[in-house]
Amino acid sequence: MPILQFTPLRSFPSPSFWQQLTSLKLDTLKLDDSAIDIRGWMEEGRSVYDKEQNVDLWMSGSVAVDADSLRDVVEERLHPSTIPLQGRLKNFNTIEEFRSPELKKESFNDVTKQLITSFSSTDPITTFNPFLLVSYADLKKYTYHYWFAFPALIQKPAWELVIDEEQQGDGENISLRDWNGDVEALRRMKSDAQISTEAFLYRSIVNHEQVSLESVAPVEAWWTFFQDVPEDERTLVFHDPTSAPNLPGWLLRNVLYYLAHHLPIPKGSAGKKVTSLRVIALRSGSSGTRASTSKIFRIRLPEVAGTSDVATTAVGETVPAAVGWERNSQGKLASRIADLSSTMDPKRLAEQAVDLNLKLMRWRIMPALDLEKIAGIRCLLLGAGTLGCYVARGLLGWGVRNITFVDSARVSFSNPARQPLFEFEDSLNGGKPKAAAAAEALRRIFPSVNAAGIDMSIPMPGHPVSPQAESETRDTVDRLERMIREHDAVFLLMDSRESRWLPTLIGAKENKIVINAALGFDSWLVMRHGSVEGVSAAFVGEKKRLGCYFCNDIVAPTDSLTDRTLDQMCTVTRPGIAPIAAGSACELLVSLIQHPDGINAPGENLDSMQSDISNDKRSPLGLVPHQLRGFLGQFRTMLIEGAAYDRCTGCSTKIIDEYKQNGFSMLLRAFNESDYLQKVTGLDQLYEEGEAALEAVDWDESSNEGSL
């Protein structure tokens, strides 16, 4: 009798599987390389009839994995010829681990051991053919190294194919006989019996009325189900993934092994074994030249029934030897590579690449980092110069997707060397508008960013507005108010003090996050404005909030640009100052929005790190200071906290109430009247009090010159 041989299984991982694995690796598994359960779906073999050639084209099924394979909840599969299989995924963290023969062998033996354990258990068998997938995901290149295995236990001596006169063939090319039974009826009976495994038992008994009664049962019920059935009529049915006319599929091997070695023997039936049976290889559809593509054949186990060889696991345990690593397209026992980079949208690749760098932070360093909160924040950058360009790049690196520039200048020849979003061509022909050019450059760098550029000049105190320009100025103020309301964070990155006043006032009124950055020659300031609604926890007794850019000044903002020399009008700084300040501004914003209190977070310093405040009351990124003042000449940075000033011209209650009450008319007076802001806030009274105090001093004018 010829040895029974089997057609190997084939795998088919869809691109959606690798995309889902990428998400699972980044967001859930991270550095955990423990094997996890996955699902697969096997298709039965089928044939397609070629009418022109009058031949059947045989098509074997495969074990497919897709995005649903890695999900907890999966919609019920409706295709009747798709059979669910259970598997294990071992995704290694390094390519070296993936290439290790010992580690792959260990994973293979673990699945084999799991299979044998299920055979010996009293629980119902859920699968006879668990599969293994080992992989390594190179998430930077979007290439996936993988290797499927379908462990099949080795039977010695092997099962033999029984040949009768009707089956005589030419040597080993022996065709299995067609089976012309009702395939769909078998599937319905299996479904009604709620059998989920790849194989089941079938019998047809003729009753006393000469009516054929058909029924099915799980494989474990062999002895009771076939109690009154002659041995030559005991039938095993399995879903066959192959289409070969002369060989059954791989899934049959483990079922036969189970019947030979692990099938429970009823009491009083010592020595009873399964030595022969009839098998129906269930396949899909019918061919054009034959009545059916399903096959029927008989097999038997030689009288001297042995066991398989054994393999040793990593912990010294022995399991029956098994084979089943899939061969690649060249027919070699080797892994395969799935490269999705060439099939993916480049924009989507860029998005995932940016997300990759950020999500890696959460693997080891910062599991509590909320990247979704960062990605969703809308940032308004007032100023598209040196600071604006560097801040935009920093925000982009953090995954911020919505950035709007506001600037009224054009790119000049001096800009590209210091402002990284501009190129030489941008300064030709009078220069492109800075805001629009910066937004365009940002989209070239990262196409998925929602970047916009607004060409607009911000009205300023000390810069009078003529009656003819009042309507245009009103429209500008309305537009600025609308933009600040529509954004979550506002960066003040302008090159003059007075241009920061109106955004400071509107930001305070709307209670928005306002980040201020200002440069000196070798010094810089980065600060966040305090929340008008919140109260800093650092001032519980005084109930004061953190101050704004103008809170430390007792002089209202005025014209700082007129009657200035060139070096006074330009921002003259050491080149390294701007990226330091811009980077600090970005980090301050991200640290702030990660803080549990958000905009109301207290101003923290080094002493705060030593306090006993619990971690859930801190930002996972560390300190969230109020102000950072840096001195490049000393390579030193100071953390400063300043309370809000009740006579501040930018954020005091008096100035905000005046703005809420009088609106644009209040702003117009601030632009046109040099002493208006002092009168509203009470700074004029402070000046008078100071003068009175000086006059009240009893100066000793009789002292000799030079004496103390």
RAQUI-V411847 format. One record per backbone hydrogen bond with DSSP energy under -0.5 kcal/mol. NH is the residue of the N-H (numbers start at 1). CO is the residue of the C=O. Records with the same first field share a line. If there is no record, write none. Layout:
# RAQUI-V411847
NH=CO + CO
This chain:
# RAQUI-V411847
4=159
7=248
8=6
12=63
14=12 + 65
17=14
18=14
19=15
20=16
21=17
22=18
23=19
24=20
25=21
26=22
27=23
28=24
29=24
30=25
32=29
33=31
36=89
38=87
39=69
40=85
41=64
42=83
43=62
44=81
45=240
46=59
48=57
50=48 + 55
51=49
54=50
55=50
57=48 + 55
58=56
59=46
61=241
63=10
64=41 + 62
65=12
69=66
70=67
71=68
74=72
82=79
83=42 + 81
85=40
87=38
88=131
89=36
90=88 + 133
91=89
92=90 + 135
98=94
99=95
100=96 + 97
104=100
105=101
106=102
107=103
108=104
109=105
110=106
111=107
112=108
113=109
114=110
115=111
116=112
117=113
118=114
119=115
120=116
121=117
131=86
132=149
133=88
134=147
135=90
136=145
137=92
138=136 + 143
139=137
141=138
142=138
143=138
144=338
145=136
146=336
147=134
149=132
150=324
152=323
154=321
160=300
161=2
162=160 + 298
167=164
168=165
170=173
171=169
173=170
174=172
175=173
176=245
177=296
179=294
180=178
183=181
186=182
187=183
188=184
189=185
190=186
191=187
192=188
193=189
194=191
195=190
196=194
200=237
201=217
202=235
203=215
205=213
207=205 + 211
210=207
213=205 + 211
214=212
215=203
217=201
221=218
222=219
225=221
226=222
227=224
229=226
230=228
233=230
234=230 + 231
235=202 + 233
236=278
237=200
238=280
239=198
240=238 + 282
241=239
248=5
250=7
252=249
253=250
255=251
256=252
257=253
258=254
259=255
260=256
261=257
262=258
263=258
269=266
272=269
274=259
275=273
277=299
278=234
279=297
280=236
281=279 + 295
282=238 + 280
284=45
293=285
295=281
296=177
297=279
299=277
300=160
301=275
302=158
305=303
306=304
311=319
313=317
316=313
319=311
321=309
323=152
326=148
328=332
331=328
334=332
336=146
338=144
339=337
340=142 + 338
341=142
343=340
344=340
349=345
350=346
351=347
352=348
353=349
354=350
355=351
356=352
357=353
358=354
359=355
360=356
361=357 + 358
362=358 + 359
363=360
364=360
366=361
369=366
371=369
374=370
375=371
376=372
377=374
379=377 + 402
380=489
381=379 + 404
382=380 + 491
383=381 + 406
389=385
390=386
391=387
392=388
393=389
394=390
395=391
396=392
397=393
398=394
399=396
400=395
401=375
402=377
403=401 + 450
404=379
405=452
406=381
407=454
411=432
415=412
416=412
418=415
419=415
420=418
422=419
426=423
427=423 + 424
428=425
431=428
432=426
434=409
437=433
438=434
439=435
440=436
441=437
442=438
443=439
444=440
445=441
446=442
449=446
450=401
451=449
452=403
454=405
455=453
456=407 + 454
461=498
462=670 + 671
463=460
464=462
466=464
469=466
470=467
473=469
474=470
475=471
476=472
477=473
478=474
479=475
480=476
481=477
482=478
483=479
484=480
485=481
486=482
487=483 + 484
488=378
489=378
490=513
491=380
492=490 + 515
493=382 + 491
500=497
501=498
502=498
504=500
505=501
506=502
507=503
508=504
509=505
510=506
511=507 + 508
512=507
513=488
515=490
516=527
517=492
518=525
520=523
524=630
525=518
526=628
527=516
528=626
529=514
530=547
536=544
539=536
540=537
543=539
544=539
547=642
551=548
553=550
564=561
568=565
569=565
570=566
572=570
573=571
574=521
577=574
578=574
579=575
580=576
581=577
582=578
583=579
584=580
585=581
586=582
587=583
588=584
589=585
590=586
591=587
592=588
593=589
594=590
595=591 + 592
598=595
600=597
601=598
604=602 + 624
608=605
609=605 + 606
610=606 + 607
611=607 + 608
617=614
618=615
619=622
622=619
627=640
628=526
629=638
630=524 + 628
631=636
632=522
633=522
634=631
635=631
636=631
638=629
640=627 + 638
644=545
648=645
652=648
656=652
657=653
658=654
659=655
660=656
661=657
662=658
663=659
665=662
666=663
667=663
668=664
669=665
670=666
671=667
672=668
673=669
674=672
676=673
679=675
680=676
681=677
682=678
683=678
684=678
686=682
687=683
688=684
689=685
690=686
691=687
692=688
693=689
694=690
695=691
696=692
697=694
699=697
701=699
703=700
707=704
